[in-house]
Amino acid sequence: MLLLAKIKNQITINRLTYMSYENSMDGLDQDPRSGSDKNSSKMFFRKRKGCPLCSEGSPEIDYKDPELLGKFVSEGGRMLPSRITNVCSKHQRKVKKSIRHSRIIALLPFVFCGK
């Protein structure tokens, strides 16, 4: 009898916990920034910026331009990946080749020794 009472008590506790969990999950399908739910067609989408080197008027990638190539090199001298610089794969290959070429002819250092 005592065991049955404990089981019933545990079931009611679990049911209350589950109900409070369900209530807390109700607000998760709403976007707090826009005030609308995620499935709505009016959801705000941020336009992804394209490659900065693909647009018209962008500088040409050249191994003789260490200032431009320096933007694609980290503080330690490593090449930055395209997911950070937001460069397309076509231009990333050109940048990589130009950085290597300019390092060989000593326009860019292989390692930055900043103190």
Backbone as a printed PyTorch tensor [residue, N CA C, xyz], in Angstrom:
tensor([[[  0.8260,  -1.1880,   0.0000],
         [  0.0000,   0.0000,   0.0000],
         [  0.8770,   1.2610,   0.0000]],

        [[  1.8840,   1.2320,   0.8310],
         [  2.7990,   2.3650,   0.9170],
         [  3.5450,   2.5420,  -0.4050]],

        [[  3.9180,   1.4590,  -1.0390],
         [  4.6180,   1.5050,  -2.3180],
         [  3.7250,   2.0940,  -3.4110]],

        [[  2.4550,   1.7410,  -3.3870],
         [  1.5070,   2.2660,  -4.3620],
         [  1.3410,   3.7890,  -4.2070]],

        [[  1.3110,   4.2680,  -2.9860],
         [  1.1760,   5.7050,  -2.7240],
         [  2.4090,   6.4550,  -3.2350]],

        [[  3.6010,   5.8690,  -3.0490],
         [  4.8300,   6.5050,  -3.5310],
         [  4.8350,   6.5900,  -5.0530]],

        [[  4.3740,   5.5290,  -5.7180],
         [  4.3520,   5.5150,  -7.1780],
         [  3.3700,   6.5620,  -7.7040]],

        [[  2.1700,   6.6650,  -7.1030],
         [  1.1880,   7.6580,  -7.5270],
         [  1.7290,   9.0710,  -7.3320]],

        [[  2.4160,   9.2820,  -6.2050],
         [  2.9990,  10.5880,  -5.9110],
         [  4.0610,  10.9380,  -6.9610]],

        [[  4.8820,   9.9580,  -7.3260],
         [  5.9390,  10.1820,  -8.3190],
         [  5.3470,  10.4860,  -9.7010]],

        [[  4.2510,   9.8030, -10.0420],
         [  3.6040,  10.0350, -11.3230],
         [  3.0550,  11.4530, -11.3980]],

        [[  2.4360,  11.9320, -10.3200],
         [  1.9010,  13.3020, -10.3420],
         [  3.0330,  14.3260, -10.4070]],

        [[  4.1330,  14.0510,  -9.7500],
         [  5.2820,  14.9680,  -9.8150],
         [  5.8280,  15.0040, -11.2310]],

        [[  5.9610,  13.8270, -11.8590],
         [  6.4610,  13.7760, -13.2330],
         [  5.5170,  14.4860, -14.1920]],

        [[  4.2150,  14.3230, -13.9970],
         [  3.2330,  14.9540, -14.8610],
         [  3.3120,  16.4740, -14.7230]],

        [[  3.4550,  16.9670, -13.4980],
         [  3.5680,  18.4080, -13.2860],
         [  4.8540,  18.9500, -13.8980]],

        [[  5.9310,  18.2060, -13.7570],
         [  7.2020,  18.6280, -14.3340],
         [  7.1080,  18.6750, -15.8470]],

        [[  6.4710,  17.6760, -16.4520],
         [  6.3220,  17.6210, -17.8920],
         [  5.4480,  18.7720, -18.3850]],

        [[  4.3980,  19.0800, -17.6460],
         [  3.5140,  20.1670, -18.0550],
         [  4.2350,  21.5080, -17.9790]],

        [[  5.0430,  21.7170, -16.9540],
         [  5.7760,  22.9710, -16.8580],
         [  6.8480,  23.0470, -17.9510]],

        [[  7.4110,  21.9030, -18.3210],
         [  8.3960,  21.8600, -19.4030],
         [  7.7310,  22.1940, -20.7340]],

        [[  6.5210,  21.6680, -20.9580],
         [  5.7840,  21.9610, -22.1840],
         [  5.4680,  23.4440, -22.2760]],

        [[  5.0630,  24.0320, -21.1660],
         [  4.7270,  25.4520, -21.1690],
         [  5.9490,  26.3200, -21.4410]],

        [[  7.1070,  25.9110, -20.9550],
         [  8.3100,  26.6940, -21.1950],
         [  8.7880,  26.5460, -22.6320]],

        [[  8.4330,  25.4470, -23.3020],
         [  8.8480,  25.2260, -24.6850],
         [  7.9310,  25.9310, -25.6790]],

        [[  6.7760,  26.4130, -25.2360],
         [  5.8280,  27.0410, -26.1450],
         [  6.3950,  28.2980, -26.7940]],

        [[  7.1810,  29.0720, -26.1060],
         [  7.6900,  30.3240, -26.6450],
         [  8.9260,  30.1850, -27.5050]],

        [[  9.4290,  28.9660, -27.6910],
         [ 10.6590,  28.8000, -28.4450],
         [ 10.4710,  28.9200, -29.9470]],

        [[  9.2720,  28.7750, -30.4520],
         [  9.0910,  28.8990, -31.8880],
         [  8.7960,  30.3330, -32.3020]],

        [[  9.0120,  31.2850, -31.3950],
         [  8.8700,  32.6870, -31.7420],
         [ 10.2280,  33.3390, -31.7470]],

        [[ 10.4110,  34.2520, -32.6820],
         [ 11.6610,  34.9940, -32.7830],
         [ 11.5400,  36.2420, -31.9170]],

        [[ 12.3770,  36.4050, -30.8930],
         [ 12.2320,  37.5510, -29.9900],
         [ 12.5260,  38.8770, -30.6750]],

        [[ 13.3240,  38.8900, -31.7450],
         [ 13.6560,  40.1410, -32.4150],
         [ 12.5000,  40.6560, -33.2590]],

        [[ 11.8240,  39.7660, -33.9510],
         [ 10.7770,  40.2210, -34.8560],
         [  9.3900,  40.1490, -34.2370]],

        [[  9.2200,  39.3280, -33.2030],
         [  7.9270,  39.2010, -32.5720],
         [  7.0130,  38.2320, -33.2840]],

        [[  7.4630,  37.5970, -34.3220],
         [  6.6380,  36.6430, -35.0530],
         [  7.2160,  35.2490, -34.8890]],

        [[  6.4440,  34.2560, -35.2530],
         [  6.9500,  32.8990, -35.1110],
         [  7.8770,  32.5640, -36.2720]],

        [[  8.6980,  31.5270, -36.0970],
         [  9.7270,  31.1760, -37.0630],
         [  9.1570,  30.6710, -38.3780]],

        [[  7.9580,  30.1220, -38.3540],
         [  7.3850,  29.5620, -39.5660],
         [  6.6930,  30.6110, -40.4260]],

        [[  6.6450,  31.8260, -39.9690],
         [  5.9800,  32.8850, -40.7020],
         [  6.7860,  33.2760, -41.9300]],

        [[  6.0950,  33.7080, -42.9740],
         [  6.7820,  34.1090, -44.2040],
         [  7.4070,  35.4960, -44.0620]],

        [[  7.0760,  36.2170, -42.9880],
         [  7.6090,  37.5540, -42.7950],
         [  8.8810,  37.5630, -41.9530]],

        [[  9.4950,  36.4010, -41.7930],
         [ 10.6990,  36.3260, -40.9600],
         [ 11.8360,  37.1110, -41.6130]],

        [[ 12.6010,  37.7950, -40.8030],
         [ 13.6900,  38.6300, -41.2670],
         [ 14.8850,  37.7640, -41.6630]],

        [[ 15.3450,  37.9290, -42.9100],
         [ 16.5470,  37.2350, -43.3650],
         [ 17.5890,  38.2800, -43.6930]],

        [[ 18.7740,  38.0810, -43.1620],
         [ 19.8690,  38.9870, -43.4430],
         [ 20.5070,  38.5940, -44.7680]],

        [[ 20.6570,  39.5510, -45.6700],
         [ 21.2450,  39.2620, -46.9670],
         [ 22.7330,  39.0170, -46.7730]],

        [[ 23.1940,  37.8930, -47.2750],
         [ 24.6000,  37.5450, -47.1280],
         [ 25.4250,  38.3530, -48.1160]],

        [[ 26.4850,  38.9530, -47.6340],
         [ 27.3520,  39.7390, -48.4950],
         [ 28.1460,  38.8000, -49.3890]],

        [[ 28.3930,  39.2420, -50.5880],
         [ 29.1620,  38.4430, -51.5260],
         [ 30.6480,  38.6590, -51.3520]],

        [[ 31.3880,  38.1130, -52.2750],
         [ 32.8440,  38.2250, -52.2670],
         [ 33.2390,  39.6800, -52.4970]],

        [[ 34.1070,  40.2470, -51.6540],
         [ 34.5090,  41.6410, -51.8420],
         [ 35.3660,  41.8490, -53.0830]],

        [[ 35.9330,  40.7860, -53.6190],
         [ 36.7850,  40.9070, -54.7970],
         [ 36.0310,  40.6610, -56.0960]],

        [[ 34.7880,  40.2030, -56.0210],
         [ 33.9890,  39.9540, -57.2230],
         [ 33.2960,  41.2080, -57.7260]],

        [[ 33.0500,  42.1680, -56.8720],
         [ 32.2950,  43.3550, -57.2610],
         [ 33.1230,  44.2540, -58.1810]],

        [[ 32.4070,  45.0790, -58.9240],
         [ 33.0870,  46.0200, -59.8190],
         [ 33.8030,  47.0820, -58.9990]],

        [[ 34.9450,  47.4950, -59.4720],
         [ 35.7160,  48.5150, -58.7730],
         [ 36.5790,  47.9520, -57.6560]],

        [[ 36.5780,  46.6460, -57.4880],
         [ 37.4170,  46.0450, -56.4620],
         [ 38.8530,  45.9430, -56.9860]],

        [[ 39.8190,  45.9820, -56.0900],
         [ 41.2110,  45.9260, -56.5450],
         [ 41.5550,  44.5600, -57.1360]],

        [[ 42.4550,  44.5690, -58.0830],
         [ 42.9250,  43.3370, -58.7090],
         [ 43.9380,  42.6670, -57.7850]],

        [[ 43.8580,  41.3640, -57.6770],
         [ 44.7870,  40.6210, -56.8290],
         [ 46.1210,  40.5290, -57.5590]],

        [[ 47.1670,  41.0560, -56.9170],
         [ 48.4890,  41.0450, -57.5260],
         [ 49.5110,  40.7670, -56.4440]],

        [[ 50.5130,  39.9740, -56.7740],
         [ 51.5330,  39.6280, -55.7790],
         [ 52.4030,  40.8190, -55.4390]],

        [[ 52.3720,  41.8970, -56.2600],
         [ 53.1990,  43.0810, -56.0240],
         [ 52.5320,  44.0950, -55.0970]],

        [[ 51.3430,  43.7640, -54.5750],
         [ 50.6010,  44.6790, -53.7060],
         [ 50.5440,  44.1140, -52.2800]],

        [[ 51.5670,  44.3700, -51.4560],
         [ 51.5880,  43.7900, -50.1080],
         [ 50.5220,  44.3670, -49.1720]],

        [[ 50.0500,  45.5930, -49.4440],
         [ 49.0060,  46.1770, -48.5900],
         [ 47.6910,  45.4160, -48.7340]],

        [[ 47.3240,  45.0880, -49.9640],
         [ 46.0960,  44.3250, -50.1960],
         [ 46.2420,  42.9080, -49.6450]],

        [[ 47.3690,  42.2850, -49.9100],
         [ 47.5700,  40.9090, -49.4450],
         [ 47.6770,  40.8330, -47.9270]],

        [[ 48.1060,  41.9200, -47.2950],
         [ 48.2040,  41.9580, -45.8400],
         [ 46.8510,  41.8480, -45.1530]],

        [[ 45.7770,  42.2030, -45.8730],
         [ 44.4320,  42.0850, -45.3090],
         [ 43.9840,  40.6270, -45.2050]],

        [[ 44.6240,  39.7580, -45.9770],
         [ 44.2600,  38.3440, -45.9850],
         [ 45.2460,  37.4970, -45.1910]],

        [[ 46.1130,  38.1660, -44.4120],
         [ 47.0980,  37.4780, -43.5780],
         [ 46.8430,  37.8610, -42.1310]],

        [[ 46.9070,  36.8850, -41.2250],
         [ 46.6590,  37.1590, -39.8060],
         [ 47.8460,  37.8740, -39.1780]],

        [[ 47.6990,  38.2320, -37.9180],
         [ 48.7620,  38.9390, -37.2030],
         [ 50.0070,  38.0850, -37.0590]],

        [[ 49.8270,  36.7890, -37.0260],
         [ 50.9690,  35.8830, -36.8990],
         [ 51.5930,  35.5050, -38.2250]],

        [[ 51.0010,  35.9450, -39.3300],
         [ 51.5590,  35.6610, -40.6370],
         [ 50.8770,  34.5200, -41.3700]],

        [[ 49.8080,  33.9880, -40.8210],
         [ 49.1140,  32.8710, -41.4760],
         [ 48.0170,  33.4100, -42.3780]],

        [[ 47.7470,  32.6850, -43.4740],
         [ 46.6770,  33.0740, -44.3960],
         [ 45.3270,  32.8510, -43.7300]],

        [[ 44.4440,  33.8220, -43.8500],
         [ 43.1110,  33.6990, -43.2640],
         [ 42.2170,  32.8610, -44.1780]],

        [[ 41.3730,  32.0120, -43.6150],
         [ 40.4880,  31.1940, -44.4460],
         [ 39.3760,  32.0350, -45.0690]],

        [[ 38.7800,  31.4990, -46.1270],
         [ 37.7630,  32.2460, -46.8500],
         [ 36.4880,  32.4350, -46.0370]],

        [[ 36.2230,  31.5730, -45.0560],
         [ 35.0220,  31.7520, -44.2380],
         [ 35.1370,  32.9790, -43.3470]],

        [[ 36.3560,  33.4320, -43.0860],
         [ 36.5660,  34.6360, -42.2830],
         [ 36.6280,  35.8730, -43.1830]],

        [[ 37.3440,  35.7800, -44.2920],
         [ 37.4860,  36.9260, -45.1850],
         [ 36.3070,  37.0740, -46.1280]],

        [[ 35.4500,  36.0510, -46.2390],
         [ 34.2540,  36.0450, -47.0810],
         [ 34.6040,  36.1780, -48.5630]],

        [[ 35.7000,  35.5510, -48.9630],
         [ 36.1500,  35.5620, -50.3470],
         [ 35.7040,  34.2660, -51.0090]],

        [[ 35.2660,  34.3460, -52.2800],
         [ 34.8420,  33.1350, -52.9850],
         [ 36.0560,  32.2470, -53.2690]],

        [[ 35.8020,  31.0000, -53.6120],
         [ 36.8910,  30.0350, -53.7690],
         [ 37.8170,  30.4020, -54.9270]],

        [[ 37.2580,  30.9800, -55.9790],
         [ 38.0780,  31.3840, -57.1240],
         [ 39.1060,  32.4350, -56.7100]],

        [[ 38.6400,  33.4560, -55.9840],
         [ 39.5570,  34.5040, -55.5500],
         [ 40.4470,  34.0540, -54.4010]],

        [[ 39.9730,  33.1200, -53.5840],
         [ 40.7960,  32.6150, -52.4890],
         [ 42.0330,  31.9070, -53.0430]],

        [[ 41.8620,  31.1860, -54.1400],
         [ 43.0140,  30.5160, -54.7680],
         [ 43.9960,  31.5440, -55.3040]],

        [[ 43.4880,  32.6290, -55.9040],
         [ 44.3720,  33.6840, -56.4090],
         [ 45.1130,  34.3780, -55.2700]],

        [[ 44.3960,  34.6310, -54.1820],
         [ 45.0160,  35.2860, -53.0180],
         [ 46.1090,  34.3980, -52.4480]],

        [[ 45.8190,  33.1090, -52.3240],
         [ 46.7960,  32.1710, -51.7700],
         [ 48.0610,  32.1350, -52.6240]],

        [[ 47.8660,  32.0680, -53.9300],
         [ 49.0090,  32.0080, -54.8350],
         [ 49.8190,  33.2990, -54.7790]],

        [[ 49.1210,  34.4440, -54.7070],
         [ 49.7980,  35.7420, -54.6580],
         [ 50.5660,  35.9230, -53.3520]],

        [[ 49.9980,  35.4630, -52.2440],
         [ 50.6970,  35.5660, -50.9540],
         [ 51.9610,  34.7250, -50.9810]],

        [[ 51.8640,  33.5120, -51.4920],
         [ 53.0460,  32.6530, -51.5800],
         [ 54.1160,  33.2780, -52.4690]],

        [[ 53.6890,  33.8250, -53.6070],
         [ 54.6300,  34.4410, -54.5350],
         [ 55.3100,  35.6540, -53.8960]],

        [[ 54.5450,  36.5020, -53.2270],
         [ 55.1280,  37.6960, -52.6130],
         [ 56.0160,  37.3540, -51.4180]],

        [[ 55.7460,  36.2460, -50.7500],
         [ 56.6450,  35.8160, -49.6760],
         [ 57.9840,  35.3670, -50.2380]],

        [[ 57.9530,  34.6780, -51.3710],
         [ 59.1890,  34.1680, -51.9650],
         [ 60.0850,  35.3100, -52.4310]],

        [[ 59.4900,  36.3780, -52.9810],
         [ 60.3200,  37.5030, -53.4340],
         [ 60.4660,  38.5770, -52.3530]],

        [[ 60.1220,  38.2410, -51.1200],
         [ 60.3710,  39.0510, -49.9150],
         [ 59.5700,  40.3480, -49.8520]],

        [[ 58.3640,  40.3630, -50.4280],
         [ 57.4800,  41.5070, -50.2380],
         [ 56.6350,  41.3450, -48.9780]],

        [[ 56.3390,  40.1160, -48.6180],
         [ 55.6340,  39.7910, -47.3760],
         [ 56.5180,  38.8750, -46.5460]],

        [[ 56.5180,  39.0820, -45.2290],
         [ 57.3090,  38.1640, -44.3940],
         [ 56.5920,  36.8290, -44.2080]],

        [[ 57.3610,  35.7950, -43.9920],
         [ 56.7720,  34.4860, -43.7320],
         [ 56.1450,  34.4590, -42.3430]],

        [[ 56.8060,  35.0950, -41.3720],
         [ 56.3190,  35.1390, -39.9910],
         [ 56.4560,  36.5610, -39.4840]],

        [[ 55.4080,  37.0590, -38.8430],
         [ 55.4700,  38.3820, -38.2260],
         [ 55.9800,  38.2130, -36.8010]],

        [[ 56.9980,  38.9780, -36.4500],
         [ 57.5490,  38.9140, -35.0970],
         [ 57.1450,  40.1770, -34.3470]],

        [[ 55.8560,  40.3070, -34.0860],
         [ 55.3510,  41.4680, -33.3570],
         [ 55.5490,  41.3150, -31.8700]],

        [[ 55.9730,  42.4050, -31.2100],
         [ 56.1910,  42.3680, -29.7590],
         [ 55.2410,  43.2970, -29.0720]]])
